[in-house]
Amino acid sequence: MDFSFSEEQEILRKTVRSFVDKEIMPYIKEWDENHHFETKIINRLAELGLMGVCIPEQYGGSGMDYNSLAIVCEELERGDTAFRTAVSVHSGLNSLTLLQWANEQQKLRYLIPQSKGEKVGAFGLTEPAAGSDVAAMQTTAVDKGDHYVLNGSKTWISLCDVADHFLIFAYTDKSRKHNGISAFIVERGWEGFSSKAIKGKLGIRAGNTGELFFDNVKIPKENLLGKEGEGFKIAMSALDNGRFTVAAGACGTIMSSLEASVKYCHERTAFGKEIGRHQLVQQMIAKMEAGLQQSRLLVYRAGWLKNKGKRNTLETSLAKWCACDYAFDAANDAVQIHGAYGFSNEYPVERYLRNAKAPAIYEGTREIHTVIQAEYVLGYREDKPLSSSLPAWPFHSSDKEADA
């Protein structure tokens, strides 16, 4: 495994960092306080080619590798979790799922405009009574011959009021439980579809999160993704990609917590010297650095497997679990280092702590990931071949297939 970055990746990191410093950092405090999601950031990300980072150029993307997507997510979350979340949902959960499972017609209609950033994609799996227990979902899609009729609701959906296209999971045959779930591409403008933002969140206040409602929404047959009954497999493969971007983003929270803490350590004095000279503070700084380096290794290992086209459920789960825990610990220690000022929004670390809680819950809670890891070790879980796999990078082979 090569741990060095290519020249292209180094330029990418500098480009995203500069973008964050100039277009997010000066305004994020205001956006967070006002619960405002700035859609202009999405437009700017599209202009920079960052809404389809690791989608083949054939389908409107930048054709970079999966670790390049990790770099983008890390640097965006250094600015704020809200904008990393937007890329995670749009690219990780939606676009990469289309790349893996959509037919050619669906890719031309939906993936290309999403990769170019002309349209925004989102993902609808969670329901009021169905989170970790996916089979508890109540949303249904009834086959009516030439179309399906969708009824139900989804909650905690990122980009609920912003996205144009949604991947929605619903029962087509409830008697088959997990094997009766199917996936559909749903457009915002269809009759019977509506959305509503959730207010009063602990963190990620600069993000758009909410509910989706489906009242007899007609879905054309051609908008079934994969086959009937493949929805659970499709959702789990999507989470492999989404969790990868969440883990990468968590590195950004660790990095921002570390940067803010180092700066404050040099500014603040106590007992006649910079607080960074005190060993108990140094221990917290050291923990942050260790968490950052360990998390990056786990993330880039998962990305390396993705680049090879290999199944990475185990490795991505471990990266997501560990990086998110390290991020919360880093933000918590950053508040501690800042003392009473860390409890105030005069400094950004209180926002880092609030934001860091959500990633430890969504896309598989910390507890679910510990179960996943234990079941692999104990031999209770094994990866079975999927009917569709994520293309390996570079994307030459898939390009040839698409051309054919």
Secondary structure, 3 states (H helix, E strand, C coil): CCCCCCHHHHHHHHHHHHHHHHHCCCCHHHHHHCCCCCHHHHHHHHHCCCCCCCCCHHHCCCCCCHHHHHHHHHHHHHHCHHHHHHHHHHHHHHHHHHHHHCCHHHHHHHHHHHHCCCCCEEEECCECCECCCHHHCCCEEEECCCEEEEEEEEEEEECCCCCCEEEEEEECCHHHHHHHEEEEEEECCCCCEEEEECCCCCCCCCCCEEEEEEEEEEEEHHHEECCCCCHHHHHHHHHHHHHHHHHHHHHHHHHHHHHHHHHHHHHCEECCEEHHHCHHHHHHHHHHHHHHHHHHHHHHHHHHHHHCCCCCHHHHHHHHHHHHHHHHHHHHHHHHHHHHHHHCCCCCHHHHHHHHHHHHCCCCCHHHHHHHHHHHHHCCCCCCCCCCCCCCCCCHHHHHHHHC
